[in-house]
Amino acid sequence: EGRTATHDFRKFWEEMRKRPGSRRLPLTSEQRAKKPPVSQPLFRRHPITDRLVLYANPGYTMFIDGMDPHESGEILDFLFRHQERAEYLYAHHWTEGDVLMWDNIGTVHNAVADYTADEPRYMRRVQVMASLDYPALVA
C-alpha cells in the first residue's frame, strides 16, 4: 500500500494483436499520444465498500514504480496469480437475452473472442459513477 505502478495501453493492445485472427495494426503515434503510460496507485479504497482493491492487472500493468525491475516483476507475478485463482474466476456461457453486470472497480475482466465474423453480436455498455469524489472518476 502506498506504492504506484505504471500502466500502459500498448501492452494490452499488443497482446490483443497476438490473438488468433486479430487484424489489429500497431498503434499509430497519434493513438499512442492519446493513451500514454500512466502511474496509478497499486491499491485503492473502493468508494462504496471501503475495501482495499488491487488496482493492477496483467493486461496493462508494466512495473511497480521506483522498484528494482526484477523485484517488481516477482511481486506483480504473485499479485496476478492471486487474481487468477479459481475461486475468483467466473466464465459466463451466453444465451440469448442475457444481461451481465459487474463491479468494474474491483474486477478484472477478459472478453473471449469465441465467435466468428458471421455471428452477430449486439452489446450496450452502461457505466454508473459510484462517487465524484473517487480520484479515478474525476480526471
TIKERO-733655 format. One record per residue (C-alpha): x, y, z. Coordinates in steps of 0.25 Angstrom, whole numbers, always signed. Example, Ala and Ser with C-alpha at 12.3 -4.5 7.8 and 13.67 -1.06 7.14 Angstrom:
REM residues 2
+-------+-------+-------+
|     u |     v |     w |
+-------+-------+-------+
|   +49 |   -18 |   +31 |
|   +55 |    -4 |   +29 |
+-------+-------+-------+
REM end
This chain:
REM residues 139
+-------+-------+-------+
|     u |     v |     w |
+-------+-------+-------+
|    +0 |    +0 |    +0 |
|    +5 |   +14 |    -3 |
|   +12 |    +9 |   -16 |
|    +9 |   +13 |   -30 |
|   +10 |    +5 |   -43 |
|   +11 |    +9 |   -58 |
|    +0 |    +4 |   -67 |
|    +2 |    +4 |   -82 |
|   -10 |    +3 |   -92 |
|    +1 |    -2 |  -102 |
|    +3 |   -15 |   -94 |
|   -12 |   -18 |   -95 |
|   -12 |   -15 |  -110 |
|    +0 |   -23 |  -113 |
|    -6 |   -35 |  -106 |
|   -19 |   -34 |  -114 |
|   -11 |   -33 |  -127 |
|    -5 |   -47 |  -124 |
|   -18 |   -54 |  -122 |
|   -22 |   -63 |  -134 |
|   -30 |   -56 |  -145 |
|   -26 |   -42 |  -140 |
|   -26 |   -31 |  -151 |
|   -21 |   -20 |  -141 |
|   -10 |   -12 |  -146 |
|    +1 |    -6 |  -137 |
|    -3 |    +7 |  -130 |
|    +0 |   +19 |  -138 |
|    +8 |   +31 |  -132 |
|    -5 |   +39 |  -131 |
|   -12 |   +27 |  -124 |
|    +0 |   +25 |  -115 |
|    +0 |   +40 |  -111 |
|   -15 |   +39 |  -107 |
|   -12 |   +27 |   -97 |
|    +2 |   +29 |   -91 |
|    +7 |   +21 |   -80 |
|    +1 |   +26 |   -66 |
|    +5 |   +23 |   -52 |
|    -7 |   +19 |   -43 |
|    -7 |   +15 |   -28 |
|    -5 |    +0 |   -27 |
|   -16 |    -1 |   -17 |
|   -29 |    +8 |   -15 |
|   -41 |    +8 |    -6 |
|   -54 |    +4 |   -12 |
|   -63 |   +16 |   -11 |
|   -75 |    +9 |    -6 |
|   -70 |    -3 |    +2 |
|   -57 |    +4 |    +6 |
|   -49 |   -10 |    +4 |
|   -35 |    -9 |    -1 |
|   -35 |   -12 |   -16 |
|   -23 |   -17 |   -24 |
|   -22 |    -7 |   -36 |
|   -13 |   -15 |   -45 |
|   -15 |   -26 |   -56 |
|    -6 |   -34 |   -65 |
|   -13 |   -27 |   -77 |
|    -8 |   -13 |   -74 |
|    +2 |   -12 |   -62 |
|   +16 |   -11 |   -66 |
|   +24 |    -9 |   -53 |
|   +24 |    -4 |   -39 |
|   +29 |   +10 |   -39 |
|   +43 |   +12 |   -32 |
|   +45 |    -3 |   -30 |
|   +56 |   -12 |   -35 |
|   +51 |   -18 |   -48 |
|   +53 |   -32 |   -44 |
|   +46 |   -30 |   -31 |
|   +35 |   -22 |   -37 |
|   +33 |   -34 |   -47 |
|   +33 |   -44 |   -36 |
|   +23 |   -36 |   -28 |
|   +13 |   -33 |   -39 |
|   +14 |   -48 |   -44 |
|   +10 |   -52 |   -30 |
|    -2 |   -42 |   -30 |
|    -6 |   -46 |   -44 |
|    -6 |   -61 |   -40 |
|   -14 |   -57 |   -27 |
|   -25 |   -50 |   -36 |
|   -26 |   -62 |   -45 |
|   -29 |   -73 |   -34 |
|   -40 |   -82 |   -37 |
|   -49 |   -77 |   -26 |
|   -49 |   -63 |   -32 |
|   -52 |   -67 |   -47 |
|   -65 |   -67 |   -54 |
|   -67 |   -71 |   -68 |
|   -81 |   -67 |   -74 |
|   -87 |   -76 |   -84 |
|   -96 |   -67 |   -92 |
|  -110 |   -70 |   -96 |
|  -120 |   -60 |  -104 |
|  -125 |   -49 |   -95 |
|  -114 |   -50 |   -84 |
|  -110 |   -37 |   -77 |
|   -97 |   -37 |   -70 |
|   -93 |   -27 |   -59 |
|   -80 |   -26 |   -51 |
|   -73 |   -16 |   -41 |
|   -62 |   -11 |   -50 |
|   -55 |    -4 |   -39 |
|   -51 |   -18 |   -33 |
|   -52 |   -27 |   -44 |
|   -42 |   -32 |   -55 |
|   -50 |   -36 |   -68 |
|   -46 |   -42 |   -81 |
|   -54 |   -44 |   -93 |
|   -52 |   -57 |  -100 |
|   -54 |   -56 |  -115 |
|   -61 |   -69 |  -117 |
|   -70 |   -65 |  -128 |
|   -68 |   -64 |  -143 |
|   -70 |   -52 |  -152 |
|   -83 |   -57 |  -157 |
|   -89 |   -58 |  -143 |
|   -96 |   -44 |  -140 |
|   -93 |   -38 |  -126 |
|  -102 |   -27 |  -120 |
|   -95 |   -20 |  -108 |
|   -98 |    -8 |  -100 |
|   -89 |    -2 |   -89 |
|   -95 |    +6 |   -77 |
|   -86 |   +12 |   -66 |
|   -91 |   +16 |   -53 |
|   -82 |   +26 |   -45 |
|   -80 |   +22 |   -31 |
|   -75 |   +35 |   -26 |
|   -70 |   +48 |   -32 |
|   -60 |   +48 |   -20 |
|   -53 |   +36 |   -25 |
|   -40 |   +40 |   -31 |
|   -41 |   +31 |   -43 |
|   -54 |   +37 |   -47 |
|   -50 |   +52 |   -46 |
|   -40 |   +52 |   -57 |
+-------+-------+-------+
REM end
